[in-house]
Amino acid sequence: MRVLAIDTALGACSAAVLDTVYGGILASESLAMTRGHAEALMPLLAMVMKASGMAFGDLDRVVVTTGPGSFTGLRVGISAARGIGVATGLPVVGVSTLSAYAAPYLAGAETVPVVAAIDARHQHVYLQAFGADRRTLIAPRLAALSDAVRAASNTASCIVGSAAQAVAGGLSESAPAPVTVDAREAPDIGWVAQIGAVVPDTNAPPKPQYLRPADAQPQNASQLPRR
């Protein structure tokens, strides 16, 4: 399967082309950024497609991260993926940023529990926890940082995500030490592509997973009454 993967959900603008049969990751680019994804994405896609030696028509599907993450960033990536899908007729599937963070540590023959935590600000995180058997122990949710610390302290874990260092820093001295603390600002785009290549397209719609309302709300009180 040939997959184009897109991620603009968090602290990077990333794209990759994966060929699962012949070449693995054919081309990949990732630019660290917290804003400006809309301006950076289309040139980045053009560069990755050229480097891969493929045209959009050669692909089998498009994969995009669906959050949780930045409200604006999510809309940029999902809109681009949907647009490519409409223009080419390709299926478009979504991949959770939390599962993408956890994927490298759940893919091996021997795994340990993984706590994925993304900074949601104001002492909160987007949280998901996986057991060593890869089953979800805590479903994706917005949680207090203290809840994430508690989840990580129950067992020695890999703690991954942009809030990983904050979670690890909250562990008590008596808690098992985490095996790995991976605090990168965005998931590896190669793993986004690999997850997207195997997920059933009927079960992974490219819809944003916000997990909380937007911080900015309409100021209805300041509106003048209509006549």
Secondary structure, 3 states (H helix, E strand, C coil): CEEEEEECCCCEEEEEEEECCCCEEEEEEEEECCCCHHHHHHHHHHHHHHHHCCCHHHCCEEEEECCCCCHHHHHHHHHHHHHHHHHHCCCEEEECHHHHHHHHHHCCCCCCCEEEEEEEECCEEEEEEECCCCCEEEEEEEEEHHHHHHHHHCCCCEEECCCHHHHHHCCCCCCCCCCEEECCCCCCHHHHHHHHHHCCCCCCCCCCCCCCCCCCCCCHHHCCCCC
